[in-house]
Amino acid sequence: MYSLFLDDIRTPEMVYSAPIAKTFVVVRSYAAFVKHIKKEGLPKYISFDNDLGLDVNNDLAPDGYAAAKWLVYQSGLDLKDLHFYVHSANPVAAEQIRGLLTNYIKFLN
């Protein structure tokens, strides 16, 4: 099992202590998030940023909330044992991610 860190700029070392930070696989976009999970399976732990910058067309990129919604509504994965943290500096979006995942995991359990 592995841990996944979704953020377009920060590194795990900027959020977690050194021993823990080294355990993360880093993905920088929604597309990389989905691709990685489809290939490697659901991680045991996910750390979410929300604001993921701009896409290749300079449009607002799909965000961490979109990634959380993909997990819940499209992935088909069993999330009942998923652990996560939202390290986003955007308080409204952080609460959206936390609320969606927390409520869905409660529903599954």
C-alpha positions in Angstrom: 0.0 0.0 0.0 1.1 3.5 -0.6 0.2 7.1 0.2 -0.7 9.7 -2.4 -0.1 13.5 -2.2 -2.1 15.7 -4.6 -0.7 19.2 -5.0 0.4 21.2 -8.0 3.2 23.1 -6.1 4.0 21.9 -2.6 6.0 18.8 -1.7 5.1 16.4 1.1 8.0 17.8 3.1 6.2 21.2 3.2 3.2 19.5 5.0 4.5 16.5 6.8 7.6 15.6 8.9 10.5 14.1 7.1 10.0 10.4 7.8 6.3 10.5 6.8 6.9 12.8 3.8 9.2 10.3 2.2 6.4 7.7 2.0 4.2 9.7 -0.5 3.8 9.3 -4.2 3.3 12.8 -5.6 0.7 13.7 -8.3 0.4 17.2 -9.6 -3.0 17.2 -11.4 -6.5 15.7 -11.4 -5.6 13.7 -14.5 -2.4 12.3 -12.9 -4.4 11.5 -9.7 -7.0 9.4 -11.6 -4.4 7.8 -13.8 -2.3 6.8 -10.9 -5.1 5.3 -8.9 -6.4 3.4 -11.9 -3.0 1.9 -12.4 -1.8 1.3 -8.8 -5.1 0.9 -7.0 -6.5 2.9 -4.1 -3.8 4.3 -1.7 -4.1 3.7 2.0 -3.9 7.5 2.6 -4.5 10.6 0.4 -3.4 14.1 1.2 -5.5 16.6 -0.9 -4.8 20.1 -2.1 -7.7 21.8 -3.7 -6.5 24.5 -6.1 -4.4 22.8 -8.7 -3.5 25.8 -10.9 -4.1 26.0 -14.6 -4.3 23.3 -17.3 -2.4 23.3 -20.6 -4.9 25.7 -22.1 -4.4 28.2 -19.2 -7.9 27.4 -18.0 -8.6 26.6 -14.3 -7.6 22.9 -13.8 -9.9 20.4 -12.2 -9.3 20.7 -8.5 -9.0 18.4 -5.4 -12.7 18.5 -4.9 -13.1 17.1 -8.4 -10.7 14.3 -7.4 -12.7 13.5 -4.3 -15.9 13.5 -6.4 -14.3 11.1 -8.8 -13.4 8.8 -6.0 -16.9 8.8 -4.6 -19.0 8.8 -7.8 -16.9 7.3 -10.6 -14.0 5.2 -9.3 -16.0 2.2 -8.2 -13.5 1.7 -5.4 -14.3 0.6 -1.9 -13.4 3.7 0.2 -14.5 2.5 3.6 -10.9 2.1 4.9 -9.5 5.2 3.2 -7.7 7.7 5.4 -7.2 11.2 4.1 -6.1 14.7 5.1 -6.9 18.0 3.3 -3.9 20.3 3.3 -5.5 23.0 1.1 -5.2 26.6 2.2 -8.7 27.2 0.7 -11.0 26.8 3.7 -14.2 26.5 1.8 -12.9 23.9 -0.6 -11.1 22.0 2.1 -14.4 21.6 4.0 -16.1 20.4 0.8 -13.5 17.7 0.3 -13.6 16.7 4.0 -17.4 16.7 4.1 -17.9 14.6 1.0 -15.3 12.0 1.9 -16.2 11.8 5.6 -19.9 11.5 4.9 -19.4 8.9 2.2 -17.1 6.8 4.3 -19.6 7.0 7.2 -22.3 5.9 4.8 -20.3 2.9 3.7 -19.5 1.8 7.2 
